[in-house]
Amino acid sequence: MTASRATTLRLLSAHALSSTATTIPVPLLTAELYSATQSAAALGVLGACRMLPYIVLGPWAGRLADRTNCRTLLQSSFVLRALLVAALAAATATHSPVALLIILSVAASTAGTPAFAACGAVLPDLSGQPRQLTQATQTLVYVEAGAWVAGPALGGVLLAIGPPVAGPLAAVGLLCAAIGLIRGLRLPRPRSQQGRGPRGSWQLLARAPRVVAVVVAVNLAVDATAAVLRLLAESDRAYGLLAAGLGGGVGLCFVVARWFRDVALVAATVVAGGSVLAAAIVAWTPGRALLLLVAGAAAASLEARATVQVQCAVPSARRGEALGVLDQAIVAGALVGTVLGPVAAATWTAPAVVAAAGGLLLAVALASGVRHPRGRTGDHGAAQPVGPPPW
């Protein structure tokens, strides 16, 4: 293994551990909030609070990543998150108010906002060949997308088998491991351009509009489903199983990544939508968990394709900024789904909300297929990926 590959592996591993750790307490917060309020709307507020930092700070986080030493930025983020999650564990052990738990969780999410863009900003310098850059970028996306579901999946398992404090304590352990991986790591300083404001940041996404639109819709639908999982389950343990199923989809995507080599964007959207729709119909909890596993894998594959398209379509000096804005767009879609899901469930039923989410994805796939009959992953007029996708 070359020095650059080893450095990339350590960087991505540290980001994977830290991002997963930050989201492990989500099932605990969901269960605590629902037990205290018995309100579906309150679950939507919780999801919105977790995502707002990424929406508000996205462009600025990306610009910071283009101008700051990546190791220093990541190490500071890891340490701050470890302290905040440790405080969350202490608050959980002392049965503090749910509001305090939510505040600490949101603060930890805020501390992690620049990490994705910082990693993406230095990958071009670490990857010596276009194919290596594509592989590293896709792995970064799987890590980032996986953290949002794999963290809650692990948290759901811990909630089902152990005391409530187990999740936050496991998160602190993962963050400490991430700090150890990043210490002493030599990373190149990303290229930067001075004197440019963030006003034109959104124009970067105009170079790959179709894939961005599809991945935003997918995140909206999947997060609307995730937001009402507790309403679908008859107990906290059943909810933990459903959350583990959805989160495990990203792990499945890692395992079978090479099998997705020739799967078109439209086909992946159909798989995600069909699986979500079927999960609304199947009442058996293990069956729902299996369907959510497939939906999570398809969603992660879609997000990886979208990010590679954006990475290859923008100037190298603005990759961190582009990733920050893309993250903002994706999380904005997820926020809409997280809020809309529980609100709609208060009027309809949870299975109806999940069915609507699946139907939305099938409609998006149909519209995309009509516009691009061949179902290719690239946009017409947009830059195509550098080298063939590794999966």
C-alpha positions as CSV (number, residue, x, y, z in Angstrom):
1,M,0.0,0.0,0.0
2,T,1.4,3.4,-1.0
3,A,1.7,6.3,1.4
4,S,-1.1,8.2,-0.2
5,R,-3.5,5.2,-0.1
6,A,-2.6,4.6,3.6
7,T,-3.2,8.3,4.4
8,T,-6.6,8.2,2.5
9,L,-7.6,5.1,4.4
10,R,-6.8,6.6,7.8
11,L,-8.6,9.8,6.8
12,L,-11.8,8.1,5.7
13,S,-11.7,5.7,8.6
14,A,-11.5,8.6,11.1
15,H,-14.3,10.4,9.4
16,A,-16.4,7.2,9.4
17,L,-15.9,6.6,13.1
18,S,-16.7,10.2,14.0
19,S,-19.7,10.6,11.8
20,T,-21.2,7.4,13.0
21,A,-20.6,8.3,16.6
22,T,-22.4,11.6,16.2
23,T,-25.6,9.9,15.1
24,I,-25.6,6.9,17.5
25,P,-27.7,8.7,20.2
26,V,-30.6,9.4,17.7
27,P,-32.7,6.4,18.6
28,L,-32.3,7.2,22.3
29,L,-33.4,10.8,21.7
30,T,-36.3,9.6,19.6
31,A,-37.5,7.1,22.2
32,E,-37.1,9.6,25.1
33,L,-38.9,12.4,23.2
34,Y,-41.8,10.2,22.2
35,S,-42.2,8.8,25.7
36,A,-42.3,12.3,27.1
37,T,-44.6,13.8,24.5
38,Q,-46.4,11.0,22.6
39,S,-46.3,13.5,19.7
40,A,-45.4,12.7,16.1
41,A,-44.8,16.4,15.5
42,A,-42.2,16.5,18.2
43,L,-40.2,13.8,16.3
44,G,-40.2,16.1,13.3
45,V,-38.9,18.9,15.4
46,L,-36.1,16.7,16.7
47,G,-35.1,15.7,13.1
48,A,-35.2,19.4,12.0
49,C,-32.9,20.4,14.9
50,R,-30.3,17.8,14.0
51,M,-30.2,18.9,10.3
52,L,-30.4,22.7,10.6
53,P,-26.7,23.1,11.2
54,Y,-25.8,21.5,7.9
55,I,-28.4,23.6,6.0
56,V,-27.4,26.9,7.6
57,L,-23.6,26.4,7.6
58,G,-23.2,24.3,4.4
59,P,-21.5,26.8,2.1
60,W,-19.4,28.4,4.8
61,A,-18.3,25.0,6.0
62,G,-17.2,24.1,2.5
63,R,-15.3,27.4,2.1
64,L,-13.6,26.8,5.5
65,A,-12.5,23.4,4.2
66,D,-10.9,25.0,1.2
67,R,-8.8,27.4,3.3
68,T,-7.9,25.4,6.5
69,N,-5.5,22.6,7.2
70,C,-7.7,19.5,7.1
71,R,-6.0,17.6,10.0
72,T,-6.3,20.6,12.3
73,L,-10.0,21.2,11.3
74,L,-10.9,17.5,11.8
75,Q,-9.0,17.0,15.0
76,S,-10.8,20.1,16.5
77,S,-14.1,18.7,15.3
78,F,-13.5,15.3,16.8
79,V,-12.4,16.6,20.2
80,L,-15.4,19.0,20.5
81,R,-17.8,16.3,19.5
82,A,-16.3,13.8,22.0
83,L,-16.8,16.4,24.8
84,L,-20.4,17.1,23.8
85,V,-21.4,13.4,23.5
86,A,-19.7,12.7,26.9
87,A,-21.9,15.4,28.3
88,L,-24.9,13.8,26.6
89,A,-24.0,10.5,28.3
90,A,-23.8,12.2,31.7
91,A,-27.1,13.9,31.1
92,T,-28.8,10.6,30.1
93,A,-27.4,8.9,33.2
94,T,-28.8,11.6,35.5
95,H,-32.2,11.6,33.8
96,S,-31.9,15.2,32.6
97,P,-34.7,16.9,30.7
98,V,-35.2,15.8,27.1
99,A,-34.6,19.4,26.0
100,L,-31.0,19.3,27.3
101,L,-30.3,16.0,25.5
102,I,-31.5,17.6,22.2
103,I,-29.4,20.7,22.7
104,L,-26.3,18.6,23.3
105,S,-27.0,16.5,20.2
106,V,-27.5,19.5,18.0
107,A,-24.3,21.0,19.3
108,A,-22.4,17.8,18.4
109,S,-23.9,17.9,14.9
110,T,-22.9,21.5,14.5
111,A,-19.3,20.7,15.5
112,G,-19.2,18.0,12.7
113,T,-20.5,20.2,9.9
114,P,-17.2,21.0,8.2
115,A,-15.8,17.4,8.3
116,F,-17.3,16.1,5.0
117,A,-16.2,19.0,3.0
118,A,-12.8,19.0,4.6
119,C,-12.2,15.4,3.6
120,G,-13.5,16.0,0.1
121,A,-11.3,19.0,-0.4
122,V,-8.0,17.1,0.1
123,L,-8.9,13.9,-1.7
124,P,-7.8,15.2,-5.1
125,D,-4.3,15.8,-3.8
126,L,-4.1,12.4,-2.1
127,S,-5.4,10.5,-5.1
128,G,-2.7,10.2,-7.8
129,Q,-5.0,8.9,-10.6
130,P,-8.6,9.8,-11.7
131,R,-9.9,6.3,-10.9
132,Q,-8.4,6.5,-7.3
133,L,-10.1,9.9,-6.8
134,T,-13.5,8.4,-8.0
135,Q,-13.1,5.4,-5.6
136,A,-12.1,7.6,-2.7
137,T,-14.9,10.1,-3.3
138,Q,-17.5,7.3,-3.5
139,T,-16.1,5.8,-0.3
140,L,-16.4,9.2,1.4
141,V,-20.0,9.4,0.3
142,Y,-20.8,5.9,1.6
143,V,-19.2,6.9,4.9
144,E,-21.2,10.2,5.1
145,A,-24.5,8.7,4.0
146,G,-23.9,5.6,6.1
147,A,-23.3,7.6,9.2
148,W,-26.8,9.1,9.1
149,V,-28.3,5.6,9.1
150,A,-25.6,3.3,10.4
151,G,-25.2,5.4,13.5
152,P,-28.9,5.2,14.4
153,A,-28.8,1.5,13.4
154,L,-26.1,0.8,16.0
155,G,-27.9,3.1,18.4
156,G,-31.1,1.1,17.8
157,V,-29.3,-2.2,18.6
158,L,-27.8,-0.7,21.8
159,L,-31.2,0.7,22.8
160,A,-32.8,-2.7,22.3
161,I,-30.2,-4.8,24.2
162,G,-28.8,-2.4,26.8
163,P,-29.3,0.6,29.1
164,P,-30.0,4.0,27.5
165,V,-26.6,5.4,28.4
166,A,-24.9,2.6,26.3
167,G,-25.3,4.5,23.0
168,P,-23.7,7.8,24.1
169,L,-20.8,5.9,25.8
170,A,-20.2,3.9,22.6
171,A,-20.2,7.2,20.6
172,V,-17.5,8.6,22.9
173,G,-15.4,5.5,22.3
174,L,-15.6,5.8,18.5
175,L,-14.7,9.5,18.7
176,C,-11.7,8.8,20.7
177,A,-10.6,6.2,18.1
178,A,-11.1,8.8,15.4
179,I,-8.9,11.2,17.3
180,G,-6.2,8.6,17.5
181,L,-6.4,7.9,13.7
182,I,-6.1,11.6,12.7
183,R,-3.2,12.4,15.1
184,G,0.1,12.9,13.3
185,L,-1.5,12.4,9.9
186,R,0.2,14.5,7.2
187,L,-2.4,16.0,4.9
188,P,-1.9,18.5,2.0
189,R,-3.3,22.0,2.4
190,P,-6.3,22.3,0.1
191,R,-6.1,24.7,-2.8
192,S,-8.0,27.9,-2.1
193,Q,-9.2,31.0,-4.0
194,Q,-9.2,34.3,-2.1
195,G,-11.6,37.1,-2.4
196,R,-14.7,35.2,-3.4
197,G,-17.9,35.2,-1.3
198,P,-20.3,32.3,-0.9
199,R,-23.0,34.0,-3.0
200,G,-22.3,32.0,-6.1
201,S,-21.9,28.6,-4.4
202,W,-25.2,27.2,-5.5
203,Q,-24.2,27.8,-9.2
204,L,-21.7,24.9,-8.7
205,L,-24.6,22.4,-8.6
206,A,-26.1,23.7,-11.9
207,R,-23.4,21.6,-13.7
208,A,-25.1,18.3,-12.6
209,P,-28.8,19.2,-12.1
210,R,-30.5,15.9,-12.7
211,V,-28.5,13.8,-10.3
212,V,-28.8,16.5,-7.6
213,A,-32.6,16.6,-8.0
214,V,-32.9,12.9,-7.8
215,V,-30.7,12.5,-4.8
216,V,-32.5,15.3,-2.9
217,A,-35.8,13.5,-3.7
218,V,-34.4,10.2,-2.5
219,N,-33.3,11.7,0.8
220,L,-36.6,13.4,1.3
221,A,-38.5,10.1,0.9
222,V,-36.1,8.0,2.9
223,D,-36.0,10.4,5.8
224,A,-39.7,10.8,5.8
225,T,-39.9,7.1,6.2
226,A,-37.2,7.1,8.9
227,A,-39.0,9.8,10.9
228,V,-42.2,7.6,11.3
229,L,-40.5,4.3,12.0
230,R,-41.3,4.6,15.7
231,L,-44.9,5.0,14.8
232,L,-44.8,1.9,12.7
233,A,-43.3,-0.2,15.6
234,E,-45.2,-1.6,18.5
235,S,-42.3,-1.2,20.9
236,D,-38.8,0.4,21.3
237,R,-37.2,-2.9,20.5
238,A,-39.2,-3.2,17.2
239,Y,-38.3,0.4,16.4
240,G,-34.6,-0.5,17.0
241,L,-34.9,-3.4,14.5
242,L,-36.5,-1.2,11.8
243,A,-33.8,1.5,12.4
244,A,-31.1,-1.2,12.2
245,G,-32.6,-2.4,8.9
246,L,-32.6,1.0,7.2
247,G,-29.1,1.7,8.5
248,G,-27.8,-1.7,7.5
249,G,-28.6,-0.8,3.9
250,V,-25.4,1.2,3.6
251,G,-23.4,-1.7,4.9
252,L,-25.1,-3.8,2.3
253,C,-24.2,-1.2,-0.4
254,F,-20.5,-1.6,0.7
255,V,-20.6,-5.3,0.3
256,V,-22.3,-5.5,-3.1
257,A,-20.9,-2.2,-4.5
258,R,-19.3,-3.9,-7.5
259,W,-22.6,-5.5,-8.5
260,F,-24.1,-2.0,-9.0
261,R,-21.6,-1.2,-11.8
262,D,-24.2,-1.2,-14.6
263,V,-27.3,-0.2,-12.6
264,A,-28.8,3.0,-14.0
265,L,-29.8,5.9,-11.9
266,V,-33.5,5.3,-12.8
267,A,-33.3,1.6,-11.9
268,A,-31.7,2.4,-8.5
269,T,-34.5,4.9,-7.8
270,V,-37.1,2.3,-8.7
271,V,-35.5,-0.2,-6.3
272,A,-35.5,2.4,-3.5
273,G,-39.1,3.5,-4.2
274,G,-40.4,0.0,-4.6
275,S,-38.8,-1.2,-1.4
276,V,-40.2,1.7,0.6
277,L,-43.6,1.2,-0.8
278,A,-43.5,-2.5,0.0
279,A,-42.4,-1.7,3.6
280,A,-45.7,0.2,4.0
281,I,-47.7,-2.8,3.0
282,V,-45.9,-5.6,4.9
283,A,-46.9,-5.6,8.5
284,W,-44.4,-8.1,9.8
285,T,-41.5,-6.3,11.5
286,P,-38.6,-8.5,10.2
287,G,-40.0,-8.2,6.7
288,R,-40.2,-4.5,6.9
289,A,-36.6,-4.4,8.2
290,L,-35.4,-6.4,5.2
291,L,-37.2,-4.1,2.8
292,L,-35.7,-1.1,4.5
293,L,-32.3,-2.7,4.2
294,V,-32.7,-2.8,0.4
295,A,-34.0,0.8,0.3
296,G,-31.0,2.0,2.3
297,A,-28.6,0.4,0.0
298,A,-30.2,1.9,-3.1
299,A,-30.3,5.3,-1.5
300,A,-26.6,5.2,-0.6
301,S,-25.7,4.1,-4.1
302,L,-27.6,7.1,-5.5
303,E,-25.9,9.6,-3.3
304,A,-22.5,8.2,-4.2
305,R,-23.2,8.7,-7.9
306,A,-24.5,12.3,-7.4
307,T,-21.4,13.3,-5.4
308,V,-19.0,11.9,-8.0
309,Q,-20.8,13.8,-10.7
310,V,-20.5,17.1,-8.7
311,Q,-16.9,16.4,-7.8
312,C,-15.9,15.9,-11.4
313,A,-17.9,18.8,-12.7
314,V,-16.5,21.6,-10.6
315,P,-13.0,23.2,-10.5
316,S,-10.6,21.4,-8.1
317,A,-10.0,24.5,-6.0
318,R,-13.8,24.6,-5.2
319,R,-14.4,21.0,-4.4
320,G,-14.8,21.6,-0.7
321,E,-17.2,24.4,-1.4
322,A,-19.2,22.3,-3.9
323,L,-19.4,19.4,-1.4
324,G,-20.6,21.8,1.3
325,V,-23.4,23.1,-0.9
326,L,-24.3,19.6,-2.1
327,D,-24.5,18.5,1.6
328,Q,-26.7,21.5,2.2
329,A,-29.1,20.5,-0.6
330,I,-29.2,16.9,0.5
331,V,-29.8,17.7,4.1
332,A,-32.4,20.2,3.1
333,G,-34.3,17.5,1.3
334,A,-33.9,15.2,4.3
335,L,-35.1,17.9,6.6
336,V,-38.3,18.4,4.6
337,G,-38.9,14.6,4.8
338,T,-38.1,14.5,8.5
339,V,-40.6,17.2,9.3
340,L,-43.2,16.3,6.7
341,G,-43.3,12.6,7.7
342,P,-44.5,13.0,11.3
343,V,-46.8,15.9,10.5
344,A,-48.5,13.9,7.7
345,A,-48.7,10.9,10.0
346,A,-50.7,13.0,12.5
347,T,-53.4,13.4,9.8
348,W,-53.0,10.1,7.9
349,T,-51.4,6.9,9.3
350,A,-47.7,6.0,9.4
351,P,-48.1,3.3,6.7
352,A,-49.8,5.8,4.5
353,V,-46.8,8.2,4.9
354,V,-44.3,5.4,4.0
355,A,-46.4,4.5,1.0
356,A,-46.5,8.1,-0.2
357,A,-42.7,8.3,0.1
358,G,-42.3,5.1,-2.0
359,G,-44.8,6.5,-4.6
360,L,-42.8,9.7,-4.8
361,L,-39.6,7.9,-5.6
362,L,-41.3,5.8,-8.3
363,A,-42.7,9.0,-9.8
364,V,-39.3,10.6,-9.8
365,A,-37.9,7.5,-11.5
366,L,-40.6,7.7,-14.1
367,A,-40.1,11.4,-14.8
368,S,-36.3,10.9,-15.0
369,G,-36.7,7.9,-17.3
370,V,-39.0,9.8,-19.7
371,R,-36.6,12.7,-19.8
372,H,-33.5,10.5,-20.3
373,P,-34.8,7.2,-22.0
374,R,-31.4,5.5,-21.7
375,G,-31.4,6.0,-17.9
376,R,-27.8,7.1,-17.8
377,T,-26.2,8.4,-14.6
378,G,-24.8,11.5,-16.1
379,D,-26.5,14.8,-17.0
380,H,-26.5,16.0,-20.6
381,G,-24.2,18.9,-20.8
382,A,-22.6,18.1,-17.5
383,A,-19.1,16.8,-16.9
384,Q,-18.9,13.0,-16.8
385,P,-17.1,11.2,-14.0
386,V,-13.3,10.9,-14.3
387,G,-12.7,7.3,-15.0
388,P,-15.3,4.5,-14.7
389,P,-17.1,4.1,-11.4
390,P,-15.4,1.3,-9.3
391,W,-18.6,-0.5,-8.6
